[in-house]
Amino acid sequence: MKVVVQSALMVVMLNLFASAGAAEAGDDVVGLWNTGGSLLKIARTDDGGLEARVLVLDPSEAVYVEGEPNGPVGAPRRDDLNPDPELQKRPLIGMDLLSDYVFDGKKWEGEIYDPESGKTYSSNMRLGKNGILKMRGYVGVPMFGRTAEFRAATRCDEDTVALLRVGQLPGCE
């Protein structure tokens, strides 16, 4: 009887440690990510999923420039290419790019919206062994897609500080 109780206790403890490890593995994508000119914030949602909000856009993409028909020069860029006319009015900064994201134990999967095309794609994301966030958008199967890589913006490196300054966000200066 003592061996059975000890075995049951051991199984319960192993399951607790395994589920805690899985939750931590899913949280490794949470944080600020430098896209090479923009800043993206990935956070957990109340329902356990993910959101990815645009905090700062590359200055060359953040505002309308001369010759563009969708807004006055210097105005913050909006979601002009969205097929839903009501959503075309929303600003790109602050927009959540993800929907229906769930963690399968190894990677996050769901859908991602691309404001540059106005299209939504199937998507997955995971943190690579080198600390680079790999986000893949695809049609049908992952083989037919494109992977974008993002660097963590946790350091006070020159690029991150510059992006925070452009977005008028508090930083690490």
QUIUR-V946514 format. One record per backbone hydrogen bond with DSSP energy under -0.5 kcal/mol. CO is the residue of the C=O (numbers start at 1). NH is the residue of the N-H. If there is no record, write none. Layout:
[[CO NH] [CO NH]]
//
This chain:
[[1 5] [2 6] [3 7] [4 8] [5 9] [6 10] [7 11] [8 12] [9 13] [10 14] [11 15] [12 16] [13 17] [14 18] [15 19] [16 20] [17 21] [18 22] [19 23] [20 24] [21 25] [22 26] [23 27] [24 28] [25 28] [26 29] [27 30] [31 42] [32 153] [33 35] [33 40] [34 151] [38 35] [38 37] [39 55] [39 56] [40 33] [40 42] [41 43] [41 53] [42 31] [43 51] [45 48] [49 45] [51 43] [52 97] [53 41] [53 55] [54 94] [56 39] [58 61] [58 62] [59 63] [62 77] [64 74] [65 68] [68 71] [72 75] [75 64] [77 92] [78 80] [79 82] [83 85] [84 87] [84 88] [86 89] [87 90] [90 79] [92 95] [95 54] [95 97] [97 113] [99 111] [102 109] [107 104] [108 125] [109 102] [110 123] [111 99] [112 121] [113 115] [114 117] [114 118] [114 119] [118 83] [119 114] [121 112] [122 138] [123 110] [124 136] [125 108] [126 128] [126 134] [128 131] [132 128] [133 135] [133 150] [134 126] [134 136] [135 148] [136 124] [137 146] [138 122] [139 141] [141 144] [143 145] [144 139] [146 137] [148 135] [150 133] [151 34] [155 157] [157 161] [158 162] [159 163] [160 164] [161 165] [162 166] [163 167] [164 169] [165 168]]
//
